[in-house]
Amino acid sequence: MAPCQGRRFVLSIAAAGIATALLMPITRAQTGVSEAQPAAPSKHTGHPCVSVAEAAKDPNRDICVSAHVFAVVELADGTRFLDVCPADQPDDQCRFTFVSLRANREDVGDLRKYRDQEVQIRGIVRSTHGRMGIVISHLRQFSGGPEKFKPNPRLLRDFNGQSDKMPVRDPNLASSGHTRSFMNSADKEELPAQKH
């Protein structure tokens, strides 16, 4: 298998894992960079950006990562990668990538313009199949903005904007039952008499 084909295979496995990671809630999202890590300030936000090697050591953080893009790889399913590893580096030593899923193509735009460029991208570092990476879901990440908001699918179950039904079943918002509710019609307080 040619080196380029091997990297595409590894990247396709990473894409499947990243898509799975997007569906799972993040349990520990922190912002900022620890003081022990030397970092260059972002040209867009002034916040420090870390190198690819430093970002790979610290998952589940919303940080700015500075890297050189050696190639832009597009898979048959429309998933795109910014390859930040030089061609002479073996795939097993390439531990970081930027990935953009097909569903985000319209919000991200053309990534080919970043080939052979230095980029600073903000995002949450996720671990997938032994490789760390950031999902590029919106163009604003290149200028220090956050990833595109993705609602938790568990909370939106059976919700329709046209419906009178609540989007989340919360017993505290129910008007009946054995528990005290937020707006229980049986609980009435007498208002003080108004003086005329």
N, C-alpha and C positions, 0 to 999 in steps of 0.2 A: 504494500500500500504506500503510495506516495505521501510525503510529509503533509502536503496541503490537504489531501483526502483524509488522512488520519485526524488532522485537526478539525475538519468539518464533521467527522463522525463524533468526536469527543464533544464538539460544540452542540451537535444535535441532541446528544444525551443530556447535556447541561440545560438546553432549552426546555426539554420535557420536565426536568426537575424544577426549573425556575417557575414554569407555569403552574406546577403543583404547589410550590412555595407561596405563590401569590394568593392561592385560595385559603391558605392557613393564616390565622391572625398572628401578628407579631406580638410576642409577649414582652419584649424588652426593647423598646425603641428609645434610644438616647440621642441627644444632639451634642455636637461639639467634638473636640479632639482633646485627648488627655495632654497635660502639660509636658509630659516626658517625651512626646514625639515632636521632632522638629518638623515644621510645616511652613510652606510658602503661602502667603495670603492670596486669596482668589482675586482675579482681576475684576470680577463683577460684584462681589459682596463684601470683600474685605475679610471674610472668615477664612481661617487657614484651610488649605487643601493638603491632603496627605498623598504620599506616593502609592502606587499599586501594591508594593510589598507591605507597606504599613496597613493599608486597608484590608488586605487578605488575612491579617492576623486578628482582626477585630470585627466579627460579624454582628449583624442586627443593630447597626448604628447608622444614623442619617448624617452623612458626611460628604464633603467635597473631595473628589479624587482627581489628581492630576496625572495624565498619562500621555504617551505618544502613541498615535494610532498607526500601526504598520499596514493594516489591510482592513477592508470592509468585506465581510463574507455574508452572502445571502443563500439560505437553504431553499430547497424546492417548496417548502410550506410557507415561505414568506418571512420566516424569522431571520433577522439580521444581527450580525455581531460586529463590534469594533474589536479587532484583534490587536491587543497591546503587547504581544510577545513577538520578538524578532523571528524571522524565518529559520535562523540557525539554532534556535532554542528548541529542545525536544518537547513534545506535547505534555509529557508527564511532569515537566518542570514549569509549565505555563499554568499558573494558579489563579488567574484573574481574567475576567472578560466583562464587556458591556454588551447587553443583549436587548434587542427591541423586537417585541412580538408583532405579528402581522396585524392584530387588532388595533395596535397603536400607530400604524403607518401614517395615517392622516394627521395625527397630532404631532408626530416626530418629524416628518418630512424626509428629505433626501439625506442619507448619511454618507454617501460617497464623497461629499465635499470635505469630510474630515480625514480622508486618507492622507498619510504623511504629515499630519498636523498635531500640534500639542493641544489637548483638550482638558477642560476642567468641568467635571460632571458631578452634580449633586444627586444623591440617592441613598437608599438603604442597602447596605452590603448584606447579601444573602449567600448562604452556603448551599451548594447544590452539587452532588456527585463528586465531592472532593475538590471542587473549583469554586472560588468566590466570585461574586459578580454583582453588578448593579443593573436593574431593569430600567431602560430608557423608555418612559411612557409618554413624555411630553417634551417638546422643544425647549421649554423654559428651564429644564435641568442643566442646559449648557450655559445658562446665565445665572446660576445659583438658585433657581426656583425649585419647588418641591415636585415630587412625582405626581402623576394624575391620581385624583382621589378615586378609590375603589370601595364602594359600600360593602359591608359585610353581608354576604348572601343569606346568612342565617337570620338576620334581622328583617330582611325584606321578603321573607317567605309569604306567599299568598297576598301580597300587598298590591293594590291598584290605586292610582291617584283618583280614579272616578268613584271609588268605594267609600262608604261611610265607616268601614271597618278600620280599627286601629292597626298600624303597621307592626306593632310589637304587643304581644299579650303580656300585660303587666297587671297582676292581681290588685295592685294599689289603685289602679285607674278604673277598676270594675265598679259598677253601681250596685251590685248585689253580692250575696255570699255571706260567709261567716266571719270574714275579716273586715276590719275597718277600712273603708275605701277613702280615696282622695276627695271625692265629691258625693258623699252619701246623702241622699235626699232625706233620710230619716233624722239626720243631725241638723237641727235648726236651732239657732240662737236667737233670742229675742233682742231686737235692737233697742237701744235706749230711746225713750220718748223724746220727741223733738219739742222744744219750747218755742212757742209762737210769739 
